[in-house]
Amino acid sequence: MKICKVRLRLILVVTVMMLNLSCCSAWFGNKRKSGRNSILPGESMSSRTSLRNHAAAGSSIVFPIYGNVYPVGFYNVTLNIGQPPRPYFLDVDTGSELTWLQCDAPCSQCSETPHPLYKPSNDFVPCKDPLCASLQPNDDYTCEDPNQCDYEIKYADQFSTLGVLLNDVYLLNFTNGVQLKVRMALGCGYDQIFSPSSYHPLDGILGLGRGKASLVSQLNSQGLVRNVIGHCLSSRGGGYIFFGNAYDSSQMSWTPISSIHSGKHYSAGPAELVFGGRKTGVGSLDIIFDTGSSYTYFNSPAYHALISLVNKELHRKPLKVAPDDQTLPMCWHGKKPFRSINEVKKYFKPLTLSFGNGGKVKSQFEIPPEAYLIISNKGNVCLGILNGPEVGLGELNLIGDISMLDKVMVFDNEKELIGWGPADCNGVPKSRDVSL
């Protein structure tokens, strides 16, 4: 099987090492603050309270995002963090919880970044803080330094980061016109290990998973937005993400969030795989929606059933296997190079994940050919659904960026629902465009 370059940011293992970070003490100093007060020095309590109440009055936060599935291979957003605020490019990841920046603490292993390394504050998150506890593999953990939260996070693509949890200021623009400086936790990652196949020149990762440390959870705990995140990825590249109610609910399909996988991920299921409107006999699929993955991954039974059905469908069609194209494991060439998916999608059938929703009306997550195929730089068409066990995912089924294109995806942590619907993802919505 060919080896393909993939981006896969789902956390499979999280371990936290409670170390005394002597390497960082010179930079951080001895002054340590506690708590996460959002009222910044030099600003009156009354003016800040007024602004925060105005921001929280049914408002949302919307960020434009940049990138594409292929050939860029990731989507990123710009966040302004620190005092004074400085811009950082962050990889958008619903498969992990922690937002962190590559950090000059000093940094023992940091990659090339678009901006200068983040200069950390000395506002440590204490070890027994609930945000720190959220990053631990279990509740029974110890700390060598009770004033400091150290973490090590390992991702599914063999990438890892070691760092310390801090509080700093995020400059945020709300859709009702209010701009706030909000103090929240982030990771100062001073020791990273990158997988060559998944490395991208970014300043860090924007963790949007379900844990307490995620930004939307922290914003919600301060009463600023509902605990809802969503995204809209355009097949033309770019799109937007949002915190709060920045979506039109009139055309949404919904399915409950499942408690599988420790409740940390946006999981749903069980689902049945349907190909071209016909049942495949493959069911009981637990699904994770993960923007940290460029492509979609099925477990072995689902993947091999799909390959068999696709090959059967392509029999006597003007497409032949292209073994010399290493872009993805399965690629086909035509009589001449393809320029777009529109030229070749007629040879493929749509996929559907059918969610039972506890015996109620089934929700259908449709994946048309253009949401599981790419055109490689050689002009071949390649299958953007991969065999999960080959990259260590075992029985997990991940819906990656490619299969969420041109849909608004909503993850409602308050109602514990996942929703989707057709959308134009090419422009960032304004507050007046939002219909709730």
Salt bridges, closest charged atoms under 4 A:
GLU43 OE1 - ARG48 NE 3.19
ASP91 OD1 - ARG7 NH2 2.66
ASP91 OD2 - ARG9 NE 3.90
GLU97 OE1 - LYS264 NZ 3.21
ASP104 OD2 - LYS119 NZ 2.69
ASP123 OD2 - ARG183 NH1 3.45
ASP129 OD2 - ARG36 NH1 2.61
ASP145 OD2 - ARG32 NH2 3.55
ASP157 OD2 - ARG9 NH1 2.24
ASP203 OD2 - HIS115 ND1 2.76
GLU313 OE2 - LYS349 NZ 3.62
GLU343 OE2 - ARG339 NE 3.10
GLU370 OE2 - LYS345 NZ 3.92
ASP401 OD2 - ARG7 NH1 2.85
ASP412 OD2 - ARG226 NH2 2.96
GLU414 OE1 - ARG226 NE 2.96
GLU416 OE2 - ARG210 NH2 3.83
